[in-house]
Every structure is written in structure tokens, then in C-alpha cells.
Amino acid sequence: MLATIARFCVRRRRWVLVAWMLLFVAGIVIGSQVFSRLKDSNGGSGSESVQGASIVAKAAAVGPSAVVLVNGPPVAAASTRASVQALTARLEQVPQVAGAVSAYTSADPMLRAPNGHASLVVVSVRNSVVMMAHMVAVDAMRSTARGAVPGARVQVGGDLGVSRDGMMASQNDLLRGEAIALPVLLVALFFIFGGLRAALLPIFAALGTTAGALILLMAMTHLTDVAPYAVDVITLFGLALAVDYSLLMVNRFREARAAGADIAAAVEYTAATAGRTVTFSALTVTAALAGLFAFGDPTFTSIAVGGIATVLVALAAALTLIPALLAAWGPKLKATQRQSAEDGFFGRLARRVQRQPLLAAAAVSALLVAAALPFLHASYGLGDPRTLPAGSESRQVAATLLADFPALRADPVQVVTRIPAGDPRVAAYAATLAHQPGVAAVSIQHGLRGAVSVVNVTPAGSAQSATAQHLVAALRANRPAFRTYITGSAAFLTDFKTQIINRLPYALTLIALATFVLLFLMTGSVLIPIKALIMNMLSLGAVFGALVWIFQDGHLSSLLGFHAFGAIEVWAPVIVFVFAFGLSMDYEVFLLSRIKECHDEGCDTNTAVANGLQRSGRIITSAAFLVMIVFLGLAAGQTLGIKEFGLAMAIAVAVDATLVRCILVPATMTLLGNANWWAPASLRRLHNRLGLHEAPAHPAGILAIPAAEAPAAKVPAGADVSR
């Protein structure tokens, strides 16, 4: 089947190239609109915090709000009062705004800073307005507020401001990441492949994959919430996979050309061998991403669907676009002989490791375990404004609220109940909370429709601090006689962490089982899949330790240009795990396919490992280097969560391609010897019937390069291989 697809792409290469060009244009035109439809999810609909927020949203007469900060001149000054009142009136005229309240039109003391030099205007938008209209309203508020109060710095933040700035930061980080990564990628590919045409092959595949990913994500926004970070994560992951798959395909094509095949036969052979490996790799990556379904969170689900679809686009590019480009540019690409262990660095490295396999395995394992230790004291945050770029208005407003407005330092923990606000039980309950530990202020929210009451309990400290989370736990442990729902920012974080912890065993089981089955079908071994899973856990543990050490503890913060605030994004370990696991299995498949190929030719295990590493080591390390460029481009972004993901993925790729694939795999396979290939008799028979093989018997029309591929066995260029 793969050879048939390749044959079609060779014969109809112009049509294939035009189709991918149209996809790229569609991705730019249609996919670029996805940034206006991004929205954070606060967890699954079954969590208490989400249920409580839904009740409040339905009862509220208005939608979310923005906070306009007026900072500088004395609040009591008559000129300031007049200017702020005039600004409030103009803000009420902004389209989609339902109303605005200032420190001069409300008796609420929380709208004035105790220092007397700052005040707030709270602007509410209509409840039924779509998200894009909210973002346009924020832009209009900022335009209206600019210079409205002489001598004052006027900024717009709050929930709407954070959403707007998060959306723009996500878009800017993606553009910046690609602007940095693609030129560097092209230069690196030029030196790795020794030619411009060969360097452009992965670039074209990456551009096509990115365009397809944007279109798929745009479709996803019509079905579920897609978080701002999802676009950056999925598109750059697709770019990384496209580079990986292209490298493998080009390398096999060059080997076939060196064996004497003509262009058409070499492309078909490439599809039948490397194409099979790429397909298998895509399945293992898909298995890793499928683990996100187990969490039951809308955002994780959207990332899983979008990520899997992106993997399929990258696979389609490898099996159609790359063969078409190889058919067009093949005569200009330099051929490369297939190597053995004695031919290069990686083979010699494997031989050195095999001399002291126990020492090598123990040293690398100890290093990875030590690197993982900081993860034991990880703390988490969710959607904190401090993760936004330092120059964003909403982050600056949040910082001023934290410093100058004691009653507004943290978003309140909300106690929601289906009792009318005038019911004396609500007031009595609110009074009991005022003197509870960790409580800074208590108020009853007004203006709700129907039989709904909300008691706002403001925690001492920041919105997602340990104090706020302890307050959530206390409110849930000591409920009044009537039914309550505890919601708010701290409750969202608490429920999200609980949801992840409760669902994690199911996700890990799904990923482990799927990976085990796929690697067993590939190798026929029971021990190799188990060993691969253990090594992946070691390397990912080291990545998580680095994530905490750098971003939570603040090491390297000056070098990387961020300010640590004692937490990492709660979604980061989960997303890094599945995507890094997918990439590590990608490299595992690349290496194992070559090792098994050599073993099937009759080599002993040690020789197969050395030859396999020599034949795949350059591809794996080159791919890892290029993928690191992609993710380091993302780490150059200004949003802290995206920076965390980008750097963590770069570290994961570096650790996996060097310590794990080049040292730990050869060491453990040497220690296991022939046991590497062991399986119970029943499973062996199953593999013989259903197993996948790297070098199948070639159907008619494909270059028949023997498995042993002795140097003298070459197909003359232009030979007729159709018989």
C-alpha cells in the first residue's frame, strides 16, 4: 500500500505539490483566525467549581468584567473626579458594554487604594456576547482610556484584559517561535544534508503540517474550548514531527540511490521501508496523545484530538509530499552508503558502552533520578496573570492590585447557593466567615437574577496561594445546612489538580498498554517494550525536575528572561509528558527498526545494536538538534507557560537523543543479550501472524534490495524493476 501511494506521488507529483500548496494557503487564510476563538477551560463540567461558575453565569445580569486602573493623581482631587467620571461615561458607550462603576459612583471602599492615589472603574460587558466581541470591547476600552485622565496612568486589566492579552501573547509567541526556528532550521539542515534542496524538504513538510494543524484547530474551536497555549503546542509539535519524518525518509532514499536504484524505484523503496517506520512511529505518538482523553478535561481533549490530527497530517506529508519532492529533486540529492558499526562515531560509541554496560546503565540512571528530585516539591498555578508577558497591561494591573488594593489582592473564593440573596441564612453564614483563618474580606454579591446567592470570600495573599487553596478545602469541609458550591480561581486550581491526580493512573495505563502492544507488534519482544517504558519514565522524571528547578525555584530566570513566582503551570507536566513521551517513542522506533533489521539479517544482539545505532544515530541526533531549535524558538516567547513547555521539550529531546538512545539503550540491550527478543510461545505465534516488520517481502514494482544488502548487490541505475 505504501509503495502504491509512493508510485502515485511519483507519477502525479505536480498534482500532489499543488494540493499541498493549496493546503498551505488555506492554513494561512483560515487557520490564522483560530487565535480569536481561544478560551481557557477551568476543568471538566462535573467539577464543583465549574458547576458553581455555571450557576453564577446564568444568574448574572451581565457578563465578565474588565478593571480600569487610574493611577497617579490624588483620588480626592476635583479634576481627577471629573476626568474619571467623564471616562466612566465614555466607557459605558463602548459597544457591548453593559455598565461601568467607578470609585465616585459607588460607595464600595474597595475601589479606592488606601494610599489615595489610585482608583478603579469596573466595566461589565453583555452576557450573551461571543468571545471575539469581548476582545474587541477590551481594545475599545483601552483606546478610550488612553490619556483620559491628565497626569494619570490608565490601564485596562481584569478577567477580560487577561483573556485579551493571553490571546495576543499566544499568537505573538507562535509567530516569534517560527520566525526564530525556521531560518535557523534551514541553515542547520543545509549543513546536516550538505545541500539546499535536501534542506528544503523538511521545511516544506513542516510548513504543510503547520498549515494543516491550524485548520484542524480552527475546526476544534467550534466543538470545544481550545486554550491559548494549545495552538503553540500543537503546531510546533507538528513541525517537529515533520522534520523527524522527513529526515528518515531522505536518509533511506539516499541509501537506495547509493545501492544503484533509479529515482522512481528509490522513492518506492523509501516508502516501503522508512514509510513503514514513520507510520509505526505515528501510531506510537498517537497512543501517547490518546492518554489525554483519560483526564476528561475539555482543553486536554481538544489538544488530544488536535495533536492526533496533526500527527496524521505530518504522516501524510511524509508519505505524499516528501515522495513527490524526492521525485522532482532526487537527481540533485547526494547518495549515502548504508553504514556498519565500524564506519562511524555512533558505532564506536556503542562498542565502548558494551564494554562496561552495567556501569553505563547505572551511571545514566543515577543521573536521571538525581535530576528528577526537584519535582518532589512542585507547586502549581492555573491562568495566573503573572504568566503573561511583563509588558502586558493586564499583568501590570494585577501587580498594582496586589500591591495597592488589599481587599482586591486575590480573586475571591465564591460560595454559591440556590437561595435568594435576601434570605437571612445567607447573611448569617457570611458573618461566620469574616473571622475565619486566611480570610481577608467577605461580601455578598448583588445583582443576580433568580434564587441564587454568592458570598465572596477574599483570601489573604494571592489568588492561588496555599492560603487560598486551604480556604477552599475549609469551606468545603465545613458547609452550612444548605447546599453550596465552592468556585473561583483557587477552587478551579484545586479541582483541576484533583482531576489530574484521579485520572492520571488511567492515562498512564492507556499509554503504557498501547505502547506495549505497538512495540511488541514491531519487535516480537515482551522485554523491549517494558524496558522502553521504564527508560522513558526516567528521562521524563529528569525533565520535570528541571522544569521545577528552573521555573518554580527561579534558577536561570535572568538568563531566560522571566520572573519566577513559586509555581509552574498545572497543565505543563501533563502536556509535556504526552508530547515528550511521543517524541521519545519516535526516536525509539527509529533506533529499534534499524537494530531489528540487522538482527533479522542474522547478526547477534551486540552487533545489531552497534550497527543499528550507527545507522540511526546520526538521524536521531540530527533530528533532535533540529527539534530542539523548534522548541527553543518557543522558549523565546514571553508567556511563561509557553516558555515552560518549549524549554521542557527541548530538554526532553536532548536527554532522550543522547543519554537514553546513545548510552542507556545500548547498555541495557547488551545486558539483556538474547533475552531482548524473548516472548512466550503464544505471543510469538501471534507476532508471526500479526507483527509488523521493517523490511517486508517487496511486492512487484518496488526495488528489491536484499535484507543483507551486500555491497556488491546493487541495482543498475534505470534498471527495469517491474518484473
LOFIVEX-782923 format. One record per atom (N, C-alpha, C): z negated, y negated, x. Coordinates in steps of 0.2 Angstrom, whole numbers, plus 5000, padded with zeros to 4 digits. Layout:
N
ZYX/...
//
This chain:
723
500050065004/500050005000/500049945004/499649945010/499549885014/500249875018/500549925020/501149925023/501749895018/501649915012/502149895007/502149815006/501449795006/501349725005/501649685011/501549715017/501749685023/502549685023/502849735021/503549735021/503849685016/503549675011/503749625006/503649555009/503149545013/503049475016/503549465021/503749515025/504249505030/504849485027/505049525022/505749515019/505749445015/505249425012/505149365007/504749315010/504749315017/504249265020/504249195018/504849175016/504949105014/504649085007/504749135003/504349134996/503649134997/503349175001/502649185002/502349115005/502749095010/502449025013/502448975008/503048965004/503048914999/502448924994/502348984992/501748994987/501048974990/500948984996/500348964999/500348885000/500948855002/500948785002/500748754995/501048784990/500848754983/500148764982/499848824984/499148834983/498748774986/498948764993/498548714996/498648644993/499148624990/499248564987/498848564981/498848614977/498448624971/497648614973/497448644978/496748644980/496548574982/497048534985/496848464986/496848424980/497348434975/497348394969/496848414964/496748474963/496248504958/495548514961/495548544966/494948564969/494448504971/494748454973/494348394975/493948364970/494148374964/493748354958/493148384957/492948444961/492348484960/491748444961/491848394966/491248354968/490948314962/491348294957/491048254952/490748304947/490748364947/490448414942/489848454945/489548434951/489048474954/488348454951/487948504950/487248494947/486748544950/486248524952/485648574954/485448614948/485248674949/484948714944/484148724946/483748724941/483048724943/482748794942/483248844942/483048914941/483348944934/483149014933/483349044928/483049014921/483449024916/483249004909/482549034907/482349084910/481749124907/481149094910/481149054915/480549024919/480248974914/479548974915/479148924911/479348854912/479448834918/479648764920/480348744917/480848794917/481448774914/481348774906/481048814903/480848814896/480548744894/480048724898/479748664896/480148604897/480548604902/481048554903/481548544897/481748604895/482248604889/481948574883/481348594882/480948564876/480948484876/480748464882/480748394883/481448354882/481948384885/482648354885/482848354878/482648404874/482848404867/482548354862/481848344864/481448294861/481548224863/481848214869/481848144871/482448104868/482248044867/482747994863/483347974868/483147974875/483647954880/483648014885/484148004889/484248054895/483848034901/484048054907/483748044913/483747974915/483347954920/483247884921/483347864928/483547804930/483547784937/483047724938/482847724944/482247674945/482547614950/482547554947/482747504951/482147464955/482147464961/481647444965/481847374967/481347324966/481447254968/480847244973/481047234979/480547224985/480647164989/480147124990/480147074994/479747014992/479946974987/479646914985/479046924981/478546884980/477946894976/478146914969/477846964966/478046984959/477746924954/477246894956/476946844951/477346774951/477846764956/478246704956/478646694950/478746634947/479146624941/479846634943/480046624948/480846634950/480946704950/480446744953/480546824953/480646844946/480146824942/480046844935/480746834931/481046774932/481646754929/482246794931/482246804938/482846844940/482746914938/482146944938/482147014936/482247024929/482046984925/482146984918/482946974916/483246934920/483946924919/484346994921/484047024927/484347084929/484247134924/483647144921/483547194916/484047184910/484147124908/484647114903/485347134904/485547124911/486247144913/486247224913/485747254916/485747324916/485747354909/485447324904/485547354898/486247354895/486647314898/487347304896/487847354899/487547384904/487947434908/488147494904/488847514903/489047574899/488547634900/488447664895/488047724895/487247714895/487047654897/486347644897/486047634890/485447664889/485147664883/484547614882/484347594888/483747544888/483547534895/483147474896/482847464903/482147424902/481647444906/481047424905/480847394912/480547334912/480347304919/479547294919/479347274925/478647264925/478447204921/478947164919/478747104915/478847114907/479147164905/479247184898/478747244896/478447274901/477947324899/477247314902/476747334899/476047324901/475847384906/476347424907/476147484912/476047454919/475447464922/475247434928/475647474934/475947534932/476247574937/476847544940/477147504936/477747464938/477747414943/477147394945/476947344950/476647374956/476847354962/476447384968/475847344969/475347374971/474647344972/474747284977/475247284982/475247234987/475547164984/475847174977/476047114974/476747094976/477147134980/477747114982/478347164980/478247204976/478747254973/478547274966/479147274963/479047294956/479647344954/479647374948/480147424946/480447404940/481047424939/481447424932/481647494931/481447524926/481647594924/482247594919/482747624921/483347614916/483547684914/483547694907/483747764904/484447764902/484747814903/485447824900/485447864894/486047864890/486047904884/486047984885/485748014881/485548084882/486148134881/486648114878/487248154877/487848144882/487748104887/488248084891/488348144897/488948154898/489148204903/488948184910/488848224915/488548204921/488948154925/489648164925/490048114928/489948044926/489848034919/489747974917/489047944919/488547984920/487947964923/488047934930/488447974934/488647954941/488947884941/489447874936/489747804936/489247754934/488747774930/488247724927/487847704933/487647744938/487247734944/487647684948/488347694949/488747644953/488747574950/488747574943/488747514940/488147474940/487547514940/486947484941/486847454948/487047494953/487047464960/487447404961/488047404958/488447344958/488147284955/487847294949/487447244945/486847214949/486447264952/485847244955/485947204962/486547214965/486647194972/486547114971/486047084975/486047014975/485746984969/485447024964/485246994958/484646954959/484246974963/483546934964/483546904971/483546834971/483646804978/483046824982/483146834988/482646854993/482346924993/482546964988/482347024987/482847084989/482547134991/483047194992/483047234986/483547244982/483647284976/483947344977/483647404976/483947464977/483847514970/484347554969/484347604964/484247674966/483647704963/483547774965/483347814959/482747854959/482547894954/483047954953/482947994948/483248054947/484048044947/484247994944/485047984943/485247964950/484847924954/485047904960/485147954965/484648004965/484648064969/485248104968/485348114961/485948154960/486548124962/486648064962/487248024964/487348034972/486748014975/486848014982/486848094985/486648134981/486648204984/487448234983/487748214977/488448224976/488848194982/488748134983/489148094988/489048124995/488448144997/488248175003/488548235004/488548274999/488848345000/489648335001/489948294998/490648284999/490848255006/490448205008/490448175015/490348225020/489848265019/489648325024/490248375025/490548395019/491048435020/491648405023/491848345021/492448315025/492248305032/491648285034/491448275041/491548335045/491248395042/491248455045/491948485046/492348475042/493048495043/493448455048/493248385047/493648335052/493348355059/492748375060/492548395067/492748465069/492748515064/492848585066/493648595067/494048575063/494748595063/495048575070/495048505072/495348495078/495048535084/494348535084/494048575090/494348655089/494348675083/494648745082/495348755085/495748705083/496448705086/496448715093/496048665097/496048665104/495748735107/495248755104/494948825106/495448875105/495748885099/496248935098/496848935103/497048875105/497548865109/497448895116/496848885118/496648915125/496448995124/496149015118/496049085117/496649125117/497149095113/497849135112/498349115117/498249065120/498749045125/499449015122/499348985116/500048955113/499848925107/500248875105/500148835099/500248875093/500848915093/500948945087/500448995085/500249035090/499649085088/499049045086/498948985089/498348945087/498348925080/498948905078/499048885071/498948935066/499048995067/499049055062/498349055059/497749055062/497149055059/497048985055/497248935058/497148865055/497548865048/498148885048/498448895041/498148935036/497848995039/497549035034/496849005032/496548965036/495948935034/496048885029/496548845030/496748785025/496948815018/497248875018/497448905012/496848935009/496348965013/495748995010/495348935007/495248885011/494848825008/495148795002/495748785001/496048764995/495948814989/496048874990/495848924985/495148924983/494748914988/494048914986/493848854982/494148794983/493948734979/494248744972/494748774971/495048784964/494548834961/494348884964/493848934961/493248904959/492948854964/492348824962/492448774956/492948744956/493148694950/493048734944/493348794944/493348834938/492648854936/492248874942/491548894941/491148844937/491248774939/490848724936/490948714928/491448744925/491548754918/491148804915/490848854919/490448914917/489748904918/489548874923/488848874925/488748814930/488048804931/487848754936/488048774943/488348724947/488548734954/488248684958/487748704962/487348654966/487848614971/487548554973/487948514978/488148554985/487648594987/487748624993/488148684993/488348714987/488748774986/489448754988/489748694987/490448684990/490448694997/490048655001/490048655008/489948735011/489448765008/489348835010/489948885009/490248885003/490748925001/491348915005/491548845005/492248835008/492248845016/491648825019/491648835026/491548905028/491248945024/491149015025/491849045024/492249025019/492949055018/493349035024/493248975027/493648955033/493449005039/492849015039/492649065045/492949135044/492949155038/493249225037/493949225038/494249175036/495049165038/495149165045/494749135049/494849135056/494749205059/494149235057/494049305059/494549355058/494849355051/495349405049/496049385053/496149325054/496749305057/496749335064/496249325068/496149345075/496249415075/495949455071/496049535071/496749555070/497049515065/497749535063/498249515069/498149455072/498649435078/498549485084/497849505085/497749545091/498149615090/498049645084/498449705083/499149695083/499449645080/500149635081/500349625088/500049595092/500149595099/500149665103/499649705101/499649765104/500249805102/500449805095/501049835093/501749815097/501749745098/502349725101/502349745108/501749755112/501749775118/501949855119/501849885113/502049955113/502749965112/503149915111/503849915110/504149905103/503649895098/503949885091/504349825090/504849825086/505149765084/504649725079/504849665077/504449615073/504249655066/504749675063/504549705056/504149765057/504249805061/503849865062/503149845065/503049795069/502449775071/502049745066/502349705061/501949675056/501649735051/502149785050/501849835045/501349875049/501349895055/500849925059/500249885058/500249825059/499649775059/499349785052/499749785047/499449785040/499149855039/499449905042/499149975041/498549985045/498349955050/497849965054/497349905054/497449845056/497049795056/496949775048/497449775044/497449765037/496849805034/496849865036/496349915033/495649895035/495549875042/494949855044/494749785040/495149745040/495049675036/494849695029/495149735026/495049755019/494349785018/494149825023/493549855023/492949805024/493149765029/492649705031/492549665025/493049645021/492949605015/492549645010/492549705009/492149745005/491449735007/491249745013/490549735016/490349665014/490749615016/490449545014/490349535007/490749565003/490749564996/490049594993/489949654997/489249684995/488649644996/488649605002/488149565004/488049504999/488649474997/488549424992/488349444985/488549504984/488349534977/487549534976/487249534982/486449534981/486249474978/486649414978/486349354974/486349364967/486749414964/486649424957/485949444955/485649484959/484949514958/484449454956/484549394958/484049344958/484049314951/484649324947/484649294940/484649214940/484749184945/484749114945/485449084944/485649034940/486249014939/486648994945/486248954949/486648924955/486748984960/486349034961/486449094965/487049134963/487049134956/487549174953/488249144954/488249074953/488949034955/489149044962/488649044967/488849054974/489049124975/488749174972/489049244972/489749254970/489849224964/490549234961/491049194965/490849124967/491249084971/491349114978/490849144981/490849174988/491349234988/491249274983/491649334982/492349324981/492449274977/493149254976/493449224982/493049184986/493349154992/493449214997/493049264997/493249325002/493849355000/494049354993/494649384991/495249344993/495149274993/495649234995/495849235002/495249245006/495349255014/495649315015/495549365011/495849435012/496549425010/496749395005/497449385003/497849345008/497549295011/497849265016/498049305022/497549345024/497649395030/498149445028/498249465022/498749525020/499449495018/499449425017/500149405015/500349345019/499949295020/500149235023/500249245031/499749285034/499749305041/500349345042/500549395038/501149435040/501749395039/501749345034/502349305034/502449265040/501949235042/501949195048/502149235054/501849295055/502049335060/502749355060/503049365054/503749375054/504149315056/503949255055/504349195056/504249185064/503649185066/503449165073/503349225078/503449285076/503249345080/503649345087/504249325087/504649325094/504349275099/503949225097/503749175101/502949195104/502649245101/502049265102/501949315108/501549305113/501449345118/501149415117/501449475119/501149535118/500549555122/500149595120/499549615124/499449685124/499349715130/499249785130/498549805128/498449865124/497849895122/497449915129/496849895129/496449905135/495949965134/495749985140/495150035140/494550005144/494050045144/493350015147/493449985154/493850015158/493949995165/494349935166/494649905160/495149855161/494749785160/494149775158/493849705157/493149705157/492949645156/492249625156/491749665151/492049675145/491649705140/491549775141/492049805144/491949875145/491449885151/491449845156/490949855161/490249835159/490249785154/489549775151/489249835148/489749865144/489449925140/489249975145/489549985151/489350035155/488750015159/488649955160/487949935163/487349945158/487549935151/487049945146/486850015146/487350055146/487250135146/486950165151/486850125157/486450155162/485650155161/485450095157/484750095155/484750075148/484950115143/484950105136/484350085133/483850125135/483150115132/482850045134/482950025140/482649965142/483049905139/483749915138/484149865135/483949855128/483849905124/483749905117/483049875116/482549895120/481849875119/481749795121/482149775126/482149705128/482449665122/482949675120/483349635115/482949635108/482649695106/482249705100/481649665101/481249665107/480649625108/480849545107/481349525110/481549455110/481749435103/482049475099/482249455092/481549455088/481149505089/480449505085/480049445087/480049425093/479649365095/479949295092/480649295092/480949235089/480849235081/480649285078/480549285071/479849265069/479449265073/478749245072/478549185068/478949125070/478849065066/478949075059/479349115057/479449125049/478849145045/478349175049/477749195045/477349135042/477449075045/477149015042/477648965038/478148995035/478648955032/478348915026/478548855025/478448815019/479048795016/479048785009/479748775006/479748705002/480348685001/480448624996/481048634992/481148594987/481748604982/481948534980/482548514982/482848454980/482448394982/482048394987/481648334989/482148274991/481948214989/482448164991/482448154999/481948175002/481948175010/482448215013/482748255009/483348295012/483948255012/484048205009/484648165009/484748125015/485348095016/485448055022/484947995022/484747975028/484247925029/484447855026/485147845026/485347785023/485447785016/485347835012/485447835005/484947795002/485147754996/484747714993/484147754989/484347814986/483847844983/483247874987/483447894994/482947914998/482447855000/482747795001/482347735003/481947714997/482147724991/481747704986/481147754985/481347814986/480747864986/480247854991/480447834997/480047825003/479547765001/479847714998/479447654996/478947664990/479147704986/478747734980/478147764983/478247814988/477747854991/477247804995/477547754998/477047705002/476747654998/477047624993/476847564990/476547574982/476747624979/476547634972/476147704972/475547694972/475047754972/475147804966/475247774960/475247814954/475947844954/476447824958/477147854957/477347894964/476847904968/476947944974/477348014973/477148044967/477448104966/477648114959/478148154958/478348164951/477848194947/477648184941/477148214938/477248284936/476748324936/476748394933/476648384926/477148404922/477148394915/476848454911/476348434906/476148484902/476448474895/476848524893/477248514887/476948564881/476948534875/476648574870/477048554863/477048594859/477448584852/476948554847/476548504849/476048474844/476248394844/476248364839/476448294839/475948254843/476248194846/475848154851/475248124848/475248114842/474648084839/474048134838/474148194839/473648244837/473048234842/472448224840/471848214844/471748264849/471948324848/471948384853/472248364859/472848334859/473248314865/472848264869/472548214866/472148154869/471548184872/471248234869/470648264871/470748304878/471348344877/471548384883/471748344889/472048284888/472248244893/471648214897/471148194893/470548164895/470148214900/470148284898/469848334903/470248344909/470848314910/471248324916/471148274921/470848214919/470848154923/470448164929/469948204929/469448214934/469548274938/470048314937/470148374940/470348364947/470248414952/470448404959/471148404960/471348354964/472148354965/472448304960/472148274956/472448234951/472348164952/472948124953/472948054954/472948014948/473348034943/473347994936/473548044931/473348024925/473548064919/473748014913/474348034910/474547984905/474948034899/474948004893/475348044888/476048004887/476548044887/477248014887/477347994879/477647944878/477847914872/478547914870/478747914864/479547904863/479847974861/479448024861/479848094860/479848104852/480448134851/480548154844/480248224842/480048224835/479848294833/479148304835/478948364834/478248394835/478248414843/478248364847/478248384854/477848324858/477348354862/476948304866/477048324874/476948274878/476948284885/476448244888/476048284892/475448254896/475748254903/475848194906/476048184913/475448184918/475448234922/474848234927/475148224934/474948164937/475248154943/474748184949/475048224953/474648254958/474548204964/473948214968/473848174974/474348194979/474648154983/475148174988/475848174986/476248214989/476948214987/477148264981/477748254979/477848294973/477848374973/478048394979/478048464981/477548494986/477048454987/476548474992/476148534990/475748554994/475248614992/474748594987/474548524987/474148504982/474448504975/475148484974/475448484968/475548554966/475748604970/475848674968/475148704966/474648684969/473948714967/473748684960/473948624959/473848594952/474248634947/474848654948/475248694944/474848754942/474648794947/474348854946/473648844942/473248794944/472648774940/472848764933/473348724931/473548704924/473748774920/474048814924/474248874921/473648924920/473248924924/472648974924/472148944919/472048884917/471548854913/471948814907/472248854903/472648824897/472148804892/472348754887/471948744881/472048794876/471748784870/471848834865/472548834862/472948784863/473648784860/474148804866/474748824864/475248844869/475548784873/475548794879/475848744884/476348774888/476748724891/477248744896/477148694902/477048724907/476948684913/477648674917/477848614918/478548594921/478448544925/479048514928/479048464933/479348494939/479348444944/479648464951/479248514954/478548514955/478148564958/478248624954/478248624948/478248684944/478948724945/479448684945/480148714947/480148754954/479848714959/479748754965/479348814965/478748814961/478348864961/478748924957/479048914952/479448964948/480048994952/480348944956/480948974960/480649014965/480149004969/479849044974/479649114971/479349104965/479149174962/479749214960/480249184957/480849214955/481149254961/481149214967/481449244973/481049304975/480449294976/479949344978/480049414974/480049404967/480049454962/480749494962/481249454964/481949484963/482149504970/481849484976/482049504982/482149574983/481649624981/481749694983/482349724979/482549694973/483149724970/483749694974/483749634976/484349614980/484449654987/483849664990/483949694996/484149774995/483949804990/484149864988/484849874987/485149824983/485849824981/486249814987/486049764992/486449754998/486449815002/485849845003/485749905008/486149965005/486149974999/486450034996/487250024997/487449964995/488149954995/488449955002/488049925007/488249935014/488250005017/487750035015/487650105017/488250145015/488450145009/488950185006/489650165010/489750095010/490350075013/490450095021/489850095025/489950115032/489950185032/489650225027/489750295028/490450315026/490750285021/491450305020/491950285026/491750235030/492150215036/492050265041/491350285043/491250325049/491050395048/490850415042/490650485040/489950495043/489650445045/488950455048/488450425043/487850455044/487250435040/486850385044/486750405051/486350365055/486650295057/487350285058/487650225059/487450175054/487550185048/487350135043/486650115043/486150165044/485450145044/485350105050/485650125056/485550085062/485850015061/486350005058/486649935057/486249895053/485949925047/485449885043/484849865047/484549905051/483949885055/484149835060/484649835063/484849785068/485049715065/485349715059/485449655055/484749625053/484249665051/483649635049/483349605055/483349635061/483049605067/483449535069/484049535069/484449475071/484349415065/484249435059/484149385054/483449365054/482949405056/482249385057/482249325062/482649335067/482649285073/482949225070/483449225066/483749165063/483249125059/482849165055/482449125050/481849095054/481649135060/481149105064/481349035067/482049035069/482248975072/482348925067/482548935061/482548895055/481948855054/481348895054/480648865053/480448825059/480548845065/480348815071/480748745072/481348745070/481748685071/481648635065/481748655059/481748615053/481048595050/480648645050/479948635047/479548605052/479548635058/479048615063/479248555067/479948535066/480248475069/480448475076/480448535079/480748545086/481448525086/481748485091/482448465092/482648415086/482148385083/482348345077/482748285080/482448255086/482848195089/483548215091/483648275094/484248295096/484748305090/484448335085/484948345079/484948295074/484548235075/484648185071/484348195064/483748215063/483448225057/482648215057/482348205052/481548195052/481248245048/480848295051/480548345048/479948325043/479948355038/479348345033/478948405031/478948455036/478548515035/478748565030/479448565028/479648615024/480348635025/480648685023/481348705023/481548715016/482148705014/482448715008/482348785005/482048794999/481848864997/482448904996/483048874995/483648914994/483948935001/483748905006/484148915013/484048985015/483449015016/483349085018/483849135014/483849125008/484249175004/484949165005/485249105005/485949095006/486149115013/485749095018/485849115025/485849185026/485349225022/485349295023/485949325021/486249315015/486849345012/487449335016/487549265018/488149245021/488149275029/487549265032/487449285039/487549365039/487249395034/487249475034/488049495033/488349455029/489049475028/489449465034/489349405038/489749395044/489549445049/488849465050/488649515055/489049585053/489049605047/489349665045/490149665046/490449595046/491149585048/491249605055/490749585059/490849605066/490649675068/490249705064/490049775064/490649815063/491049795058/491649835056/492149835061/492249775064/492749765069/492549805075/491949815077/491749855083/491749925081/491549945075/491450015074/492150045073/492650005070/493350035069/493650055075/493550015081/493850025087/493450085090/492750085090/492350145093/492650215089/492650205083/492850275079/493550295081/493950245081/494650255083/494750295089/494350275095/494350305101/493950375101/493450375097/493050445096/493550495092/493950475087/494350515084/494950535088/495150505094/495650525099/495350575103/494750595103/494450645107/493950625113/493850555113/493350535118/492650555116/492250555121/491450565120/491250505118/490550505115/490250445112/490250385117/490050395123/489950345128/490550315129/491150355130/491750325132/492050285126/491950315120/492150275114/491850215113/491150205115/490850145114/491050095119/491150115125/491350075130/492050045129/492550095127/493250075125/493250025119/492850045114/492850005108/492549935109/492049925113/491849865115/492349825119/492649855123/493149825127/493749795123/493949835118/494549825114/494349775108/493749765106/493549725101/493049665103/492749675109/492349625112/492549555112/493149545115/493549485115/493649455108/493849495104/494049465097/493349445094/492849485094/492149475091/491849405094/491849405101/491549345104/491949285103/492649285103/493049235101/493049205094/493049255090/492949245083/492249205081/491749235085/491049205084/491049135087/491349125092/491349055095/491749005090/492249025088/492648985083/492248975076/491949025074/491549015068/490948975069/490648975075/490148935077/490348855077/490948845079/491248775079/491248755072/491448805067/491448785060/490848765057/490348805059/489648795056/489248735060/489448725066/489148665069/489448605067/490048605064/490348545061/489948535055/489748585051/489248575045/488648545047/488348575053/487648555055/487648475057/488248455058/488348375060/488248335054/488148365048/488148325042/487448295041/487348245036/486748205035/486248235030/486448285026/486048315021/485648365025/484948365024/484548415028/484648485026/484748495020/484848565018/485548595021/486048555020/486648575023/486648585031/486248545034/486148545041/485748615043/485248625039/484948685040/485348745039/485848755034/486248805033/486748815039/487048755041/487548755046/487248785053/486748755055/486448775061/486148845061/485848865056/485648935055/486248985055/486748965052/487349015053/487649015060/487648955063/487848955070/487449005074/486748995074/486349035077/486449115076/486549125069/486549195067/487249225070/487749185070/488349215073/488349225081/487949175084/487949185091/487449245093/486949255090/486449305091/486849375090/487149375084/487449445082/488049455087/488449415089/489049425093/488849445100/488249425102/488149435109/487549485110/486949465108/486349515109/486449575105/486749575099/486749635095/487349675096/487949645096/488549685096/488749705104/488549665108/488749675115/488149715119/487549715117/487049745120/486649805116/486449775110/486049825106/486449885103/487049865101/487449925098/487649975103/487849955109/488050005114/487350045117/486850005117/486250035119/485950095114/485950075108/485750125103/486250185102/486850165102/487350225101/487350265107/487150245113/487050285119/486450325118/485950295116/485350335115/485450395110/485750385104/485850425099/486450485101/486850465105/487350515108/487750545102/487850605102/488250635097/487950635090/487250615090/486950615083/487150555079/487550505083/487850445079/488250475073/488650525074/489150545069/488850605064/488150615064/487850665060/487850645053/487950695049/487950685041/487850755039/487450765033/487350835030/488050865028/488050925028/488750955027/489050935020/488650925015/488850905009/489150835009/488850785013/489150725013/489750725018/489750765023/490350775027/490950795023/490850845019/491450865014/491650805010/491150765007/491350705003/491750655007/491550645013/491850595018/492550625019/492650685020/493350715022/493850705016/493550695010/493950685004/494050615002/493550575003/493550505001/493450455006/493350475012/493250425018/493850385019/493750325022/494250285024/494350285032/494950285034/495050295041/495450235044/495250215050/495650155053/496350175055/496450235057/497150255059/497450315055/497650295048/497850345044/498550375046/498750435043/499450455044/499950405041/500350385045/500850325043/501350345038/501450315032/501950335028/502650305031/503150335028/503850315031/503850235031/504250215036/504350145036/503850105040/503350135043/502850105047/502850135054/502850085059/502850105066/502350165067/502550215070/502150275071/501850275078/501450235079/501050235086/500550285086/500650335090/500150395090/499450365091/498950405089/498250385090/498050375097/498250425101/498050415108/498450365111/499050345109/499450295112/499450295119/499750345122/499850345129/500250295131/500150265137/500550205140/501350225139/501550285140/502250295140/502550305134/502150315129/502350325122/502450255119/503150225119/503250165116/503950175112/503950125107/504550125103/504950075105/505550095107/506050045109/506149985104/506149925107/506249865103/506849875098/506849865092/507349865087/507549935085/507149985087/507250055085/507250065078/507650105075/507550125068/506950165066/506450145063/505850175061/505850195054/506350195050/506350205043/506450285042/506650325047/506750395045/506050425045/
//
